[in-house]
Amino acid sequence: MMTTTTTMMMLVDALTEKDLSMLPIVIADVDVESTLIDMCKQADILLNCVGPVWTVLKCFATVATDWVLT
């Protein structure tokens, strides 16, 4: 069974025509703000597809990362 992450990476590979399988996957717990901030520090751009929106947005702004609200 394929995970959502695997499916998403396959879609990005197809759209970009590049093998992105070596990119690191960073996992954070939305209930633990410090893990969100650590995640944000590792990224140039973050795409938030889950919530809670304001908690995640606050962490993005804390580290001045570009973000997309979906």
Biopython code that builds the backbone (N, CA, C, O; Angstrom):
import numpy as np
from Bio.PDB.StructureBuilder import StructureBuilder

atoms = [
    (1, "MET", "N", (0.830, -1.182, 0.000)),
    (1, "MET", "CA", (0.000, 0.000, 0.000)),
    (1, "MET", "C", (0.876, 1.247, 0.000)),
    (1, "MET", "O", (1.834, 1.335, 0.768)),
    (2, "MET", "N", (0.553, 2.203, -0.852)),
    (2, "MET", "CA", (1.332, 3.432, -0.941)),
    (2, "MET", "C", (0.848, 4.442, 0.089)),
    (2, "MET", "O", (-0.350, 4.580, 0.336)),
    (3, "THR", "N", (1.796, 5.138, 0.676)),
    (3, "THR", "CA", (1.445, 6.186, 1.624)),
    (3, "THR", "C", (1.138, 7.471, 0.872)),
    (3, "THR", "O", (1.459, 7.603, -0.309)),
    (4, "THR", "N", (0.523, 8.403, 1.556)),
    (4, "THR", "CA", (0.240, 9.706, 0.956)),
    (4, "THR", "C", (1.531, 10.389, 0.544)),
    (4, "THR", "O", (1.590, 11.022, -0.510)),
    (5, "THR", "N", (2.566, 10.264, 1.368)),
    (5, "THR", "CA", (3.861, 10.877, 1.053)),
    (5, "THR", "C", (4.437, 10.286, -0.224)),
    (5, "THR", "O", (4.931, 11.023, -1.077)),
    (6, "THR", "N", (4.379, 8.961, -0.368)),
    (6, "THR", "CA", (4.892, 8.304, -1.569)),
    (6, "THR", "C", (4.113, 8.758, -2.794)),
    (6, "THR", "O", (4.703, 9.057, -3.833)),
    (7, "THR", "N", (2.815, 8.809, -2.679)),
    (7, "THR", "CA", (1.975, 9.244, -3.792)),
    (7, "THR", "C", (2.292, 10.681, -4.180)),
    (7, "THR", "O", (2.392, 10.997, -5.365)),
    (8, "MET", "N", (2.451, 11.555, -3.183)),
    (8, "MET", "CA", (2.763, 12.946, -3.447)),
    (8, "MET", "C", (4.126, 13.080, -4.136)),
    (8, "MET", "O", (4.270, 13.859, -5.079)),
    (9, "MET", "N", (5.120, 12.328, -3.670)),
    (9, "MET", "CA", (6.454, 12.392, -4.281)),
    (9, "MET", "C", (6.407, 11.901, -5.720)),
    (9, "MET", "O", (7.089, 12.462, -6.578)),
    (10, "MET", "N", (5.624, 10.873, -6.005)),
    (10, "MET", "CA", (5.501, 10.369, -7.373)),
    (10, "MET", "C", (4.861, 11.416, -8.274)),
    (10, "MET", "O", (5.268, 11.571, -9.426)),
    (11, "LEU", "N", (3.862, 12.139, -7.764)),
    (11, "LEU", "CA", (3.214, 13.196, -8.528)),
    (11, "LEU", "C", (4.197, 14.328, -8.822)),
    (11, "LEU", "O", (4.260, 14.822, -9.947)),
    (12, "VAL", "N", (4.954, 14.734, -7.819)),
    (12, "VAL", "CA", (5.946, 15.800, -8.016)),
    (12, "VAL", "C", (7.012, 15.347, -9.010)),
    (12, "VAL", "O", (7.420, 16.128, -9.870)),
    (13, "ASP", "N", (7.466, 14.106, -8.906)),
    (13, "ASP", "CA", (8.437, 13.563, -9.868)),
    (13, "ASP", "C", (7.898, 13.695, -11.288)),
    (13, "ASP", "O", (8.609, 14.137, -12.191)),
    (14, "ALA", "N", (6.641, 13.311, -11.481)),
    (14, "ALA", "CA", (6.031, 13.346, -12.808)),
    (14, "ALA", "C", (5.884, 14.773, -13.320)),
    (14, "ALA", "O", (6.139, 15.042, -14.494)),
    (15, "LEU", "N", (5.478, 15.678, -12.452)),
    (15, "LEU", "CA", (5.273, 17.068, -12.861)),
    (15, "LEU", "C", (6.580, 17.790, -13.166)),
    (15, "LEU", "O", (6.642, 18.613, -14.079)),
    (16, "THR", "N", (7.619, 17.481, -12.403)),
    (16, "THR", "CA", (8.897, 18.172, -12.592)),
    (16, "THR", "C", (9.828, 17.418, -13.525)),
    (16, "THR", "O", (10.845, 17.950, -13.970)),
    (17, "GLU", "N", (9.465, 16.154, -13.820)),
    (17, "GLU", "CA", (10.297, 15.270, -14.630)),
    (17, "GLU", "C", (11.676, 15.073, -13.997)),
    (17, "GLU", "O", (12.679, 14.947, -14.698)),
    (18, "LYS", "N", (11.710, 15.049, -12.665)),
    (18, "LYS", "CA", (12.943, 14.828, -11.915)),
    (18, "LYS", "C", (12.691, 13.795, -10.835)),
    (18, "LYS", "O", (11.584, 13.702, -10.305)),
    (19, "ASP", "N", (13.708, 13.024, -10.507)),
    (19, "ASP", "CA", (13.606, 12.053, -9.423)),
    (19, "ASP", "C", (13.913, 12.765, -8.115)),
    (19, "ASP", "O", (15.053, 13.157, -7.863)),
    (20, "LEU", "N", (12.912, 12.927, -7.303)),
    (20, "LEU", "CA", (13.069, 13.640, -6.041)),
    (20, "LEU", "C", (13.092, 12.698, -4.845)),
    (20, "LEU", "O", (12.896, 13.131, -3.710)),
    (21, "SER", "N", (13.327, 11.437, -5.089)),
    (21, "SER", "CA", (13.267, 10.440, -4.023)),
    (21, "SER", "C", (14.340, 10.634, -2.954)),
    (21, "SER", "O", (14.212, 10.106, -1.850)),
    (22, "MET", "N", (15.378, 11.372, -3.262)),
    (22, "MET", "CA", (16.447, 11.582, -2.286)),
    (22, "MET", "C", (16.209, 12.812, -1.403)),
    (22, "MET", "O", (16.991, 13.080, -0.491)),
    (23, "LEU", "N", (15.147, 13.547, -1.666)),
    (23, "LEU", "CA", (14.841, 14.698, -0.816)),
    (23, "LEU", "C", (14.422, 14.220, 0.567)),
    (23, "LEU", "O", (13.704, 13.228, 0.691)),
    (24, "PRO", "N", (14.861, 14.910, 1.593)),
    (24, "PRO", "CA", (14.463, 14.507, 2.946)),
    (24, "PRO", "C", (12.984, 14.806, 3.200)),
    (24, "PRO", "O", (12.438, 15.783, 2.686)),
    (25, "ILE", "N", (12.363, 13.971, 3.980)),
    (25, "ILE", "CA", (10.990, 14.191, 4.409)),
    (25, "ILE", "C", (11.054, 14.604, 5.879)),
    (25, "ILE", "O", (11.621, 13.892, 6.708)),
    (26, "VAL", "N", (10.476, 15.743, 6.186)),
    (26, "VAL", "CA", (10.495, 16.273, 7.544)),
    (26, "VAL", "C", (9.094, 16.121, 8.127)),
    (26, "VAL", "O", (8.112, 16.549, 7.520)),
    (27, "ILE", "N", (9.008, 15.524, 9.283)),
    (27, "ILE", "CA", (7.722, 15.302, 9.930)),
    (27, "ILE", "C", (7.663, 16.127, 11.211)),
    (27, "ILE", "O", (8.602, 16.130, 12.007)),
    (28, "ALA", "N", (6.548, 16.824, 11.396)),
    (28, "ALA", "CA", (6.350, 17.625, 12.594)),
    (28, "ALA", "C", (4.979, 17.313, 13.179)),
    (28, "ALA", "O", (4.063, 16.908, 12.464)),
    (29, "ASP", "N", (4.852, 17.503, 14.457)),
    (29, "ASP", "CA", (3.589, 17.290, 15.168)),
    (29, "ASP", "C", (2.913, 18.647, 15.349)),
    (29, "ASP", "O", (3.462, 19.521, 16.019)),
    (30, "VAL", "N", (1.729, 18.836, 14.761)),
    (30, "VAL", "CA", (1.059, 20.136, 14.835)),
    (30, "VAL", "C", (0.657, 20.511, 16.256)),
    (30, "VAL", "O", (0.333, 21.667, 16.526)),
    (31, "ASP", "N", (0.676, 19.548, 17.154)),
    (31, "ASP", "CA", (0.357, 19.834, 18.555)),
    (31, "ASP", "C", (1.582, 20.226, 19.376)),
    (31, "ASP", "O", (1.453, 20.599, 20.542)),
    (32, "VAL", "N", (2.777, 20.142, 18.773)),
    (32, "VAL", "CA", (4.019, 20.479, 19.474)),
    (32, "VAL", "C", (4.707, 21.584, 18.664)),
    (32, "VAL", "O", (5.392, 21.318, 17.677)),
    (33, "GLU", "N", (4.509, 22.820, 19.104)),
    (33, "GLU", "CA", (4.989, 23.983, 18.358)),
    (33, "GLU", "C", (6.486, 23.924, 18.060)),
    (33, "GLU", "O", (6.910, 24.336, 16.980)),
    (34, "SER", "N", (7.283, 23.427, 18.984)),
    (34, "SER", "CA", (8.737, 23.375, 18.761)),
    (34, "SER", "C", (9.087, 22.496, 17.561)),
    (34, "SER", "O", (10.063, 22.778, 16.865)),
    (35, "THR", "N", (8.308, 21.431, 17.300)),
    (35, "THR", "CA", (8.599, 20.586, 16.136)),
    (35, "THR", "C", (8.248, 21.308, 14.849)),
    (35, "THR", "O", (8.909, 21.112, 13.829)),
    (36, "LEU", "N", (7.208, 22.144, 14.882)),
    (36, "LEU", "CA", (6.858, 22.940, 13.702)),
    (36, "LEU", "C", (7.940, 23.970, 13.402)),
    (36, "LEU", "O", (8.315, 24.169, 12.246)),
    (37, "ILE", "N", (8.437, 24.618, 14.442)),
    (37, "ILE", "CA", (9.498, 25.615, 14.246)),
    (37, "ILE", "C", (10.760, 24.945, 13.710)),
    (37, "ILE", "O", (11.401, 25.479, 12.805)),
    (38, "ASP", "N", (11.126, 23.791, 14.251)),
    (38, "ASP", "CA", (12.292, 23.062, 13.747)),
    (38, "ASP", "C", (12.105, 22.693, 12.272)),
    (38, "ASP", "O", (13.039, 22.795, 11.477)),
    (39, "MET", "N", (10.897, 22.264, 11.915)),
    (39, "MET", "CA", (10.610, 21.933, 10.527)),
    (39, "MET", "C", (10.761, 23.163, 9.635)),
    (39, "MET", "O", (11.366, 23.088, 8.565)),
    (40, "CYS", "N", (10.217, 24.281, 10.071)),
    (40, "CYS", "CA", (10.287, 25.510, 9.288)),
    (40, "CYS", "C", (11.720, 25.971, 9.066)),
    (40, "CYS", "O", (12.046, 26.502, 8.005)),
    (41, "LYS", "N", (12.565, 25.772, 10.048)),
    (41, "LYS", "CA", (13.971, 26.178, 9.940)),
    (41, "LYS", "C", (14.714, 25.383, 8.867)),
    (41, "LYS", "O", (15.727, 25.849, 8.345)),
    (42, "GLN", "N", (14.224, 24.191, 8.535)),
    (42, "GLN", "CA", (14.891, 23.321, 7.562)),
    (42, "GLN", "C", (14.435, 23.576, 6.126)),
    (42, "GLN", "O", (14.971, 22.976, 5.194)),
    (43, "ALA", "N", (13.456, 24.453, 5.938)),
    (43, "ALA", "CA", (12.856, 24.628, 4.620)),
    (43, "ALA", "C", (13.069, 26.030, 4.068)),
    (43, "ALA", "O", (13.188, 26.999, 4.817)),
    (44, "ASP", "N", (13.113, 26.116, 2.743)),
    (44, "ASP", "CA", (13.119, 27.415, 2.075)),
    (44, "ASP", "C", (11.686, 27.864, 1.823)),
    (44, "ASP", "O", (11.357, 29.043, 1.951)),
    (45, "ILE", "N", (10.840, 26.901, 1.462)),
    (45, "ILE", "CA", (9.422, 27.163, 1.216)),
    (45, "ILE", "C", (8.627, 26.032, 1.847)),
    (45, "ILE", "O", (9.004, 24.866, 1.733)),
    (46, "LEU", "N", (7.538, 26.368, 2.505)),
    (46, "LEU", "CA", (6.679, 25.360, 3.112)),
    (46, "LEU", "C", (5.279, 25.472, 2.536)),
    (46, "LEU", "O", (4.759, 26.572, 2.350)),
    (47, "LEU", "N", (4.676, 24.332, 2.258)),
    (47, "LEU", "CA", (3.305, 24.263, 1.774)),
    (47, "LEU", "C", (2.473, 23.596, 2.853)),
    (47, "LEU", "O", (2.669, 22.420, 3.160)),
    (48, "ASN", "N", (1.558, 24.335, 3.420)),
    (48, "ASN", "CA", (0.715, 23.807, 4.492)),
    (48, "ASN", "C", (-0.569, 23.251, 3.908)),
    (48, "ASN", "O", (-1.383, 23.994, 3.361)),
    (49, "CYS", "N", (-0.747, 21.949, 4.024)),
    (49, "CYS", "CA", (-1.958, 21.297, 3.514)),
    (49, "CYS", "C", (-2.843, 20.790, 4.642)),
    (49, "CYS", "O", (-3.860, 20.142, 4.394)),
    (50, "VAL", "N", (-2.468, 21.077, 5.859)),
    (50, "VAL", "CA", (-3.224, 20.640, 7.027)),
    (50, "VAL", "C", (-3.391, 21.821, 7.976)),
    (50, "VAL", "O", (-3.043, 22.947, 7.619)),
    (51, "GLY", "N", (-3.887, 21.601, 9.109)),
    (51, "GLY", "CA", (-4.043, 22.666, 10.095)),
    (51, "GLY", "C", (-3.386, 22.241, 11.385)),
    (51, "GLY", "O", (-2.666, 21.242, 11.377)),
    (52, "PRO", "N", (-3.573, 22.900, 12.443)),
    (52, "PRO", "CA", (-4.385, 24.115, 12.513)),
    (52, "PRO", "C", (-3.678, 25.283, 11.842)),
    (52, "PRO", "O", (-2.491, 25.516, 12.068)),
    (53, "VAL", "N", (-4.398, 25.995, 11.036)),
    (53, "VAL", "CA", (-3.796, 27.016, 10.181)),
    (53, "VAL", "C", (-3.028, 28.060, 10.977)),
    (53, "VAL", "O", (-1.884, 28.364, 10.639)),
    (54, "TRP", "N", (-3.622, 28.612, 12.019)),
    (54, "TRP", "CA", (-2.968, 29.724, 12.717)),
    (54, "TRP", "C", (-1.735, 29.282, 13.481)),
    (54, "TRP", "O", (-0.770, 30.042, 13.565)),
    (55, "THR", "N", (-1.731, 28.083, 14.037)),
    (55, "THR", "CA", (-0.537, 27.572, 14.724)),
    (55, "THR", "C", (0.596, 27.396, 13.728)),
    (55, "THR", "O", (1.726, 27.807, 13.991)),
    (56, "VAL", "N", (0.303, 26.791, 12.593)),
    (56, "VAL", "CA", (1.323, 26.564, 11.574)),
    (56, "VAL", "C", (1.809, 27.898, 11.013)),
    (56, "VAL", "O", (3.013, 28.104, 10.853)),
    (57, "LEU", "N", (0.882, 28.800, 10.715)),
    (57, "LEU", "CA", (1.245, 30.113, 10.172)),
    (57, "LEU", "C", (2.143, 30.884, 11.133)),
    (57, "LEU", "O", (3.094, 31.537, 10.705)),
    (58, "LYS", "N", (1.849, 30.811, 12.419)),
    (58, "LYS", "CA", (2.677, 31.487, 13.432)),
    (58, "LYS", "C", (4.108, 30.963, 13.391)),
    (58, "LYS", "O", (5.058, 31.741, 13.478)),
    (59, "CYS", "N", (4.267, 29.649, 13.258)),
    (59, "CYS", "CA", (5.609, 29.058, 13.205)),
    (59, "CYS", "C", (6.337, 29.447, 11.925)),
    (59, "CYS", "O", (7.539, 29.712, 11.948)),
    (60, "PHE", "N", (5.612, 29.481, 10.804)),
    (60, "PHE", "CA", (6.224, 29.921, 9.549)),
    (60, "PHE", "C", (6.765, 31.333, 9.704)),
    (60, "PHE", "O", (7.900, 31.621, 9.325)),
    (61, "ALA", "N", (5.938, 32.213, 10.267)),
    (61, "ALA", "CA", (6.332, 33.610, 10.425)),
    (61, "ALA", "C", (7.497, 33.762, 11.395)),
    (61, "ALA", "O", (8.307, 34.677, 11.246)),
    (62, "THR", "N", (7.594, 32.881, 12.383)),
    (62, "THR", "CA", (8.670, 32.937, 13.369)),
    (62, "THR", "C", (10.038, 32.810, 12.715)),
    (62, "THR", "O", (10.996, 33.450, 13.149)),
    (63, "VAL", "N", (10.133, 31.997, 11.687)),
    (63, "VAL", "CA", (11.430, 31.784, 11.037)),
    (63, "VAL", "C", (11.505, 32.459, 9.672)),
    (63, "VAL", "O", (12.440, 32.219, 8.907)),
    (64, "ALA", "N", (10.511, 33.310, 9.362)),
    (64, "ALA", "CA", (10.490, 34.095, 8.117)),
    (64, "ALA", "C", (10.617, 33.224, 6.874)),
    (64, "ALA", "O", (11.369, 33.540, 5.952)),
    (65, "THR", "N", (9.881, 32.142, 6.862)),
    (65, "THR", "CA", (9.862, 31.247, 5.712)),
    (65, "THR", "C", (8.716, 31.630, 4.787)),
    (65, "THR", "O", (7.649, 32.023, 5.259)),
    (66, "ASP", "N", (8.923, 31.521, 3.463)),
    (66, "ASP", "CA", (7.825, 31.727, 2.533)),
    (66, "ASP", "C", (6.812, 30.598, 2.735)),
    (66, "ASP", "O", (7.193, 29.474, 3.062)),
    (67, "TRP", "N", (5.535, 30.892, 2.542)),
    (67, "TRP", "CA", (4.519, 29.875, 2.774)),
    (67, "TRP", "C", (3.345, 30.053, 1.835)),
    (67, "TRP", "O", (3.119, 31.124, 1.272)),
    (68, "VAL", "N", (2.601, 28.962, 1.686)),
    (68, "VAL", "CA", (1.389, 28.966, 0.864)),
    (68, "VAL", "C", (0.267, 28.430, 1.748)),
    (68, "VAL", "O", (0.387, 27.355, 2.336)),
    (69, "LEU", "N", (-0.800, 29.170, 1.833)),
    (69, "LEU", "CA", (-1.962, 28.751, 2.617)),
    (69, "LEU", "C", (-2.969, 28.125, 1.664)),
    (69, "LEU", "O", (-3.445, 28.786, 0.742)),
    (70, "THR", "N", (-3.298, 26.847, 1.881)),
    (70, "THR", "CA", (-4.242, 26.165, 0.985)),
    (70, "THR", "C", (-5.533, 25.862, 1.694)),
    (70, "THR", "O", (-6.447, 25.291, 1.098)),
]
sb = StructureBuilder()
sb.init_structure("model")
sb.init_model(0)
sb.init_chain("A")
sb.init_seg("    ")
for serial, (resi, resn, name, xyz) in enumerate(atoms, 1):
    if name == "N":
        sb.init_residue(resn, " ", resi, " ")
    sb.init_atom(name, np.array(xyz, "f"), 0.0, 1.0, " ", f" {name:<3s}", serial, name[0])
structure = sb.get_structure()
